[in-house]
Amino acid sequence: MAPIALLLAVRAAGGGIVLGATLAACYGLAAALGQPALGRLVDRTFLAPVAASAAGLSSAALTALALTDPARHPLRAGALAIVAGLATAPLESGLRALWPRLVPDPAQQRAAYTLDSTSQEIVFVAGPVTATALAQTIAPAAALLACAIVGAVGALAVAACPPSYRWRPERHPVHWLGPLRSRGLLLTLAAMGFLGMALGSVPVLALDMAARLHTGWLTGLLPGAFAAGSLLGGILYARRTWPGRTAHHLIATSAGFAAGFLPLLTAPSPGAAVALVLVPGLFLAPMLTAAFVLADRLAPAGTATEAAAWMVAVAGIGQATGTCLTGNLTTSGPLTTAVVPALAAATTACLLSAGRRLLLSPS
C-alpha cells in the first residue's frame, strides 16, 4: 500500500512523478535494507518486542507523512519515507524463521511455507487496490494513515501470539557476517536476486505486450494471471509429497519457471498471452517455498531470522532493479519479452553453481 499511497499523495499535492517515484523508491529500498538488521535483533531477543517497536516507529513516520505536503517539503517527506521503510516490522522473516520450530513435520512445514508464499499474492493484489480506493474516495492522506494503522495492528497481532514472545533461538557466538558466512546461502541469495529482477520485469513485460498488441487491459490482467498461476501452483505443491530433496525441488522449479516464459516469445494473441503466463506462475510459489526452507537449513545456528530477512531484502532489491533496468534498457518487441526468461535462467544457473552445497544441506 505504501508506495502507491506515496505516489498518489505527491500527485495530489501537485508534485511531479519523479518526486513520487523517488519517495516510493526510498521507502522500498529502506524497507529492504532494514530487514537484515531487525532480523539479527530478533535472533538475539524475541520477535514480539522487535516487531511491536519497529511497527510503532514506522506507523509514526507514515502518520507524519500523511500530515506533510511532499511537494513543499520534499526533504522532510524523503526522510520520513526512509524511516518508515527502515522500521518496517520484520514479520515476513520472523514468521518464516518460526515455521520450522512450530511445525517440525517436513510435509506440514512445506505446507506452511507454501501457504505463507501464496497468501502474499492476495496481499500484492489487495494492497494497491485498497490504497487507490482510499486515495480516490477520501484523500491520499487517508491511504497513508491506513498504512500506518494496518501496519501497527498487524504487527501487534503477531506480537500477541505466544510463539512471538516465547521462542528464542539458542545463544551462539555472534559472527559479524551472521548468516552470510554460509557460502551455500550466499549462492541462494544470488539466485533470489535474479528471481527478484525477473519478477520486477513482469509488469514491464505486461506493459510492453499491451502496447504491441494494442490491448490496454493486458497491463493489469497479465500480472494478475501470473499471480493466479502462482496461487494454483502453491496449492498443488502443498497437497502432496514430492520425491527428492528440497534442493532438487528448488532447482527443478526454477528451471520450469524460466522455461515457462519461452512461449511468450512467439508473440501470441492477447488471450493466449494470458493463458501462457499462467505456466511460469505455477512454479513461483513452490520455488519460493523451497528457497526459504533451504535458507533456514543453510543458515548457521542462531541466524534463522536474519537469513530469512536477507532473502526478503535481496528479492525486494532485485525486484526494484529489474523494473528499473527492463524499463530503461529495453525498447519494445521480442527483446523485452526475452529479458524475463533470461533473468529466470540466471536464477537457475546460480542454483546449479551452488549444486553441491545445496544438495548437502539437510533434506
C-alpha positions, 0 to 999 in steps of 0.5 A: 500500500505504501508506495502507491499511497506515496505516489498518489499523495505527491500527485495530489499535492501537485508534485511531479512523478519523479518526486513520487517515484523517488519517495516510493523508491526510498521507502522500498529500498529502506524497507529492504535494507532494514530487514537484515538488521531487525532480523539479527535483533530478533535472533538475539531477543524475541520477535514480539518486542522487535516487531511491536517497536519497529511497527510503532516507529514506522506507523509514526513516520507514515502518520507524519507523512500523511500530515506533510505536503511532499511537494513543499517539503520534499526533504522532510517527506524523503526522510520520513519515507526512509524511516518508515521503510527502515522500521518496517516490522520484520514479520515476513522473516520472523514468521518464516524463521518460526515455521520450522520450530512450530511445525517440525513435520517436513510435509506440514512445514512445506505446507506452511511455507507454501501457504505463507508464499501464496497468501502474499499474492492476495496481499500484492493484489489487495494492497494497491487496490485498497490504497487507490480506493482510499486515495480516490474516495477520501484523500491520499492522506487517508491511504497513508494513515491506513498504512500506518494503522494496518501496519501497527495492528498487524504487527501487534497481532503477531506480537500477541501470539505466544510463539512471538514472545516465547521462542528464542533461538539458542545463544551462539557466538555472534559472527559479524557476517551472521548468516552470510558466512554460509557460502551455500546461502550466499549462492541462494541469495544470488539466485533470489536476486535474479528471481527478484529482477525477473519478477520486477520485469513482469509488469514491464513485460505486461506493459510492453505486450499491451502496447504491441498488441494494442490491448490496454487491459493486458497491463493489469490482467497479465500480472494478475494471471501470473499471480493466479498461476502462482496461487494454483501452483502453491496449492498443488505443491502443498497437497502432496509429497514430492520425491527428492530433496528440497534442493532438487525441488528448488532447482527443478522449479526454477528451471520450469519457471524460466522455461515457462516464459519461452512461449511468450516469445512467439508473440501470441494473441492477447488471450493466449498471452494470458493463458501462457503466463499462467505456466511460469506462475505455477512454479513461483510459489513452490520455488519460493517455498523451497528457497526459504526452507533451504535458507533456514537449513543453510543458515548457521545456528542462531541466524534463522531470522536474519537469513530469512530477512536477507532473502526478503531484502535481496528479492525486494532489491532485485525486484526494484532493479529489474523494473528499473533496468527492463524499463530503461534498457529495453525498447519494445518487441521480442527483446523485452519479452526475452529479458524475463526468461533470461533473468529466470535462467540466471536464477537457475544457473546460480542454483546449479553453481551452488549444486553441491552445497545445496544438495548437502544441506539437510533434506 
